Amino acid sequence: MARYKHPSRKQRLAKKADQTKWAPFWTVPKTYGKGRKIHPGRHTAVKRSWRRQKLKA
């Protein structure tokens, strides 16, 4: 990838990076109930890592 990124490409990459973050911690009791202990990453919508999958950005 180029050293200097075009602003539109940078914006697309930023959006994809934001989608891969864990869900907020308060969504766990909301989704599964108070007593359930589950990692917030389990119900994150998009699971993608820069090591595993490449983007067509």
C-alpha positions in Angstrom: 0.0 0.0 0.0 1.1 3.5 -0.7 2.9 5.5 2.0 0.5 8.4 1.7 -3.1 7.3 1.6 -5.8 9.1 -0.4 -8.4 10.5 2.0 -11.2 8.4 0.6 -9.2 5.2 1.0 -8.2 6.2 4.5 -11.8 6.8 5.3 -12.8 3.3 4.0 -10.0 1.7 6.0 -11.0 3.6 9.2 -14.6 2.3 8.8 -13.5 -1.3 8.4 -11.1 -1.0 11.4 -14.0 0.4 13.5 -16.3 -2.5 12.5 -13.8 -5.1 13.9 -13.8 -3.7 17.5 -15.4 -5.7 20.3 -19.0 -5.0 21.2 -19.5 -2.8 24.2 -19.3 -4.6 27.6 -22.9 -3.6 28.5 -24.3 -5.6 25.6 -23.3 -8.9 27.3 -25.9 -8.8 30.2 -28.4 -7.2 27.8 -28.2 -10.0 25.3 -27.5 -13.1 27.5 -28.8 -12.1 30.9 -27.2 -10.9 34.1 -25.4 -14.1 35.2 -23.8 -15.1 31.9 -20.1 -14.3 31.5 -19.3 -14.1 27.8 -16.5 -12.2 26.0 -17.9 -9.1 24.1 -15.9 -10.2 21.0 -18.3 -13.2 20.6 -21.2 -11.1 19.4 -19.3 -8.5 17.4 -20.8 -8.2 14.0 -17.7 -8.3 11.8 -14.7 -10.4 12.8 -11.8 -9.6 10.6 -8.1 -9.3 11.3 -5.4 -7.8 9.2 -3.4 -11.0 9.5 -6.2 -13.4 8.4 -8.2 -11.5 5.7 -7.3 -8.8 3.3 -9.6 -5.9 2.3 -10.5 -5.0 -1.3 -10.2 -1.3 -0.3 
